[in-house]
Amino acid sequence: MAGIIRFNELTQQLVVYATDRANRPMQKEESRTPKTDDLPVRDVRCPFCPGNEGQIPEILYETSDKNGEWRTRAVLNKYPALTYEKQIEDYKTGIYTSVTACGRNEVIIESPIHNIDITQMPQEHVEQIIETYVKRYKFIYENYKEIQNIIIFRNHGADSGTSLVHPHSQIAGIAFTPKYITDKETAAKNHYEKQNHCLICDMVEYETQENERMVYQNKAFYCFVPFAAEVPFEIWIAPKAHEGEFLNLGDKDQIELADALKTSLTRLTIRINDPDYNYVIYSGSRGEKTRGHLHWYLRIRPRTEKTAGFEIGTGVHINPNLPESDAKILRGEASILPDR
C-alpha cells in the first residue's frame, strides 16, 4: 500500500505516512527509563530533593502548599547551555563565524517528591507549575532585554535527553531567534497576509469542524493531533482565544492549561504506556510580539520512534501512524496494537 505525504503549514515540514512500516520486524532494547514506582520518595544523591539545597544555586522563586511547604522552585541551571553576557561579540576564524553564547537557563523543580510525575499530581499542583512558568517567563522577558526568544520545555524519560529523573522542566532565554522559530513565524505571517487570519486559529477551527484529530478540549484550550504530525501520538495544545504571547496567560487560563496538559499527558501514560517525550511551549519572539499572526502553543512530542538515515539525509520525517488513528486511541475509541 502506497504511503502519503503531508505538509505542516506552520513548521513547513514534510511528513511521510508509511503505515506498513508498523509491520516491520524490530529488535527492541529494554527501556532505560525507570518508572516512578521503582524510585524512592527522596534520593539522597538528587540535588532537587529536600535537604540537598546546598547542591543547587540560589532559589529564585517558590510556590507553597497550604502548610507552607514548598511545591515548585525555580533555580538557575547549574550546567547551562547559555549564560548571560551583556556584551555579545562576533568572532571570525577564516571563513567561519562564531558568536557569544548568550542566554539564560533556569530549572523549574516541579515537586519536592522524587518519584512523582505530572500525571500523578493533584490538579492544583500542576496549576502551580504553570504559574511558575508564567512568572519566570515574565521575569526573564522584562529584565533581560538582550533575550530575543524564550522557550519552556520538559524532557521526560531517558530517550528525551533528560539527565535527572526528579520531576523538572526548564526555561531557556536565547539572545537570538533560531532559524527553526523564524521559519515558523514567517510561515504564520505569510498565511496572515494572504488570508487575514491567524494560521493556528484557522487550524483549530478546521480541527473542531472535522473532529477527526481532536483529543480533548476545555473552556480555554484545544488538544489535538496535528494533520501532519511528525511522530506517533504527537499532541498540540493551543488556546481557543487568539493570543500570541504566553506571558499574557491569565489566572483562569492557567487553571485550564494545567487541566489540558495533565489530561493530555495522562492519556499518553495510560493509552501509550507512558512513553518518553519532550514538550515545548512556543511563544512569539521579542520582535514579533505585537503581530496578529502569532499564536502560542504547547507541543508534546513522544519519543516512540528513532531518527534514522532517511530522516537525517532528507530532513523529512517518517511516521508509521496516521494522526486520525492516533487521535482515536488517545480518545479511548480504539486500542493500540501490542508490540510485535
N, C-alpha and C positions, 0 to 999 in steps of 0.2 A: 504493500500500500504506500503510495507516494505521500511524503510529508508536505507540510505547508510552511510558508514563511510569513511572519507578521512583522509590522513596523511599529515601534513605540514612538508616538508623536512627540512625547516630552523628552525622553532620553536619547532619541534619534538612533536607537539601536535596532538591528535586525535580530529576530529570533527564529530559529528553525524548530518546528514541532515535528519530531520524529517518534511517534508513539510506539512503533515497532521496536525501538531500542530498549523498551522496558522488558522485552523477552530475551535480551542477550544474556549469555552466561556471565556470571560475576563471581570472582573470588574476593569476598569481603573480609576486611580486617575487623577485629573486635573494636568497638568504640572505646576511646581512651577517656571519655568524659565521665567522671564519677557522678552518680545520681545523688540527690540531696539525702536520701535515706542512708547512704553509705558514709556520710560525712558527720563530724561532731558538731554540736551546737556552738562550741567555741574551740578554736585551734590556737594553741599557744605560739605557733610559728607564724600565724597570719597577722600582718600589720594592721588590718582593718578591724580585727576583733577587739572588744572592750578589754582594757588593761594593757594593750600594746600601743598606746598613743605615742610612746617615745619613738616608735618606728615610722611615724608619718609626719609630714610637715604640719605647720600651724593649721588649725581648724578655721576655715573661712566663713562657714555658715552651718547652721544646725537646726533641725526641727526636733520636736519632742512629743511624747505621748502624754496622756492625762496625768501620769505620775511624775512627769518631769524627766523621764529617761529619754535619752536621745534615740531618734528613729532614723534620720538621714544626716549625713555630713558632707560638706564639700571641702576638699583639700587640694593643694597644688599637686600635680603629678610629680612624684619623686624622680621619675625617669622619663622626662618629656621628649617628644619628637621635636617640638619647637619651644624656644624660650623667648621671653620678651626682651627686645632691644629697641631703644629709642632711635638709634641710628641704623638705618638699613643701607648696606653698601653692596654694589655690584663688583665682581672681580672678573677679569679677563685672563684666560690661560690659552694663548694661541687663538684658535677658532672657537674655543669653548667659553661659556659664561657661567658664573656662579653668583649666588646672592645670599645674604644673611638669612638664616632660617629663623625668622621672627614670628612669634605667635604666643599663645598662652594655652597651656593644657591643665585642666582640672579634673579630678576624680570625684564622682558622686558615690559615696558609700551608702548603699540603699537600705541597709539594716544592720543592727548590731549582731544579728543571728547569722552564724556562718553557713548553716545548712538550710537556708530558705530561698525560695525563688519567688519572683513576682506573682506567679500563678497561685502561690500558697499564702500570700499576704492578704490581710483584710483590705477592703476597698479604700478605707481612709488612709492606710499606709501608702498605697500606690498613689493616692492623691498628693501625699507629702513628697513623694519622689518627683511628680510633675511640678509641684510648687517649687522645689529646689532647682529643677531645670530652668524654670522661668526666671527665678531670682538671680541665678548665676549668669544666665544669658544676658539679662539686662545689665548686670554689673559689668561684665566684660565689654559689652557694646558701648556703654556710657562712659567708661573710664579708660578705654584703650582705643584712641581714635585711629591708630595705625591698623587695627584689625578690620579687614575687609569682609570676612566671611566667618560664620560660626556654625559648626555642626555639633549635634549631640548624638552620641552613638553608644550602643551596648553590644558587647561581644558575649555570647552565651555558648559555652562548650569549647572543647579543645580545637575542633575544626574551624571555629570562628576566629581564632587567634588570641583568645584570652590567656593571660598568664597567671591569674589568680581566680580561684573558684568562688571566693566570698562575693556575694551579690554587689555589683557595682556597675556604673556606666561612666562615660567621660564626656567632657565638653572641650572642644578644640577651637580656639580662635586663631585665624590664619591671616597674615598680613598681605595676602593676595587672594584673588579669586581663582581657584583651579579651573583648568580648561573644561573639565567634565561638567562643572557647575555653570560656567559661562555658556557652554553649548546648550544646556537645558534652558537657561534664561533667554537665550537668543531664540530658541525654538518657540518658547512661550510668547515672546514679543512678536515674532513673525505671525503666529496664529492670531494674536490680538489685533494686529494691524490689518489682517485680511478679513477677520470675522467680527471684529469689535466685541469679542467675548474672551474671557479667560479660558485657557486651554483646559485646566483641571476642572473648572466649573462645567465646561462642555462634556468632559469625560464622565464626571459623576452623574450629570443629567442623563446621559445616554445609558450608563450602567443601571440607573434606577428604572428607566423605561424598559430596557431589555431584561433586566433582573436575572441574567444567567450567571454572572460572576460576582454578584453581591453576596457577602458573607454575613454581615451584621450591620446594624445602624442603631443609633440612639438619637437623642434630641439634637445633638450638635455635630455628629461625625458619621461618615460612611466608611465601612471597612469592606474592601473588595479585592479580588484577584484581578490584576490589570489584564487588558486584552492581549498585550504582548509581554506577559510575564517571562522574565529571563530564566527563572529557576522554578522547580515544582513548589507549589504552595506559597508562593510569594504573596504578600498582603500589603496593600496600601491603605493608610488611614488618612482621610482628608476631611477638613472642616466643611460643613454644609454651607456656612456663610463665607462669602469671598473674603479672604484675608491673606495678605502677602507676607506677614511678619509674625513669627512665633512669639516674639516678646509682647505682643498685644493680647495674648491669651488671658481672658478674664477668669475670675474665681469660679464661676459656674461652669465655664467651658473646661477648666482644669479638671473638675469632677467628671465631666463627660469624657474627656480624653483618657483619664485613668480607667474608666469603665471600658471604653473601646479597646484600649491597649491590653488590659488584663483579659478581656473576653477573647481577643484575637490570639494571644499567647496561650491561653488555656485550651483553645480549640486545637492549636498546633500540638500542645502537650498530650492531650487526650486522644486525638484522632490520627496524629502522625508520630506518636511515640516519642515526644519530647526531642525534636531534632535540635542540633546545634544551629545557631542563627546569629545574624547581625541585624540590628535595626538602627536606622539613621533618621534623624529629623532634619529635613532640608528647609531652609528659610532663605529669604532674599538676601543677596549680598548688599553691602552698605550703599553702593552707588545706585541700586535699583529699588530701594525700599518704597519709594512713593509711586511706583509704576502700577498701573491697573492690571498688567498681565501676570503678575506673580501671585502664587497661591501656595502657601507652605503645606507640607505633608510629611507623614512618617512612613517609612518603607521598611517592612520586615522581610528579610531575605534568608530563608532556611538554607543550611549547608548540607543538602541531601545528595548533591552531585559534585564530582570533581571536575575542575577545569583541565582539559586535555589538549592534545595537539591541534585539533581543528579550531577550537576557540582561541588558542594562543596565536595560531597562524593567520586567522582571518578577522579576529575581533568580533565574530558572530557567535552568539550563544546557541547551544542545542538544548532544548527542553523536551524530555520524553513524555511529559504530561500536558494535556490540553488544559488551559485555565478553567474552562467550563466544568471539566471533570473534577478538578481540584476544589472548585467552589462547592460543588455538590457534597464532596467528602467533608469539607470544613463546616458545611451547614448541617451535617449529620444525615444527609439524604442518600448517601452511598458509603460503602466501606472501602478502605484501602486494601489493595491486594497484598497478600503475605509475601515476605521476601522469598525470592527464588534461590 
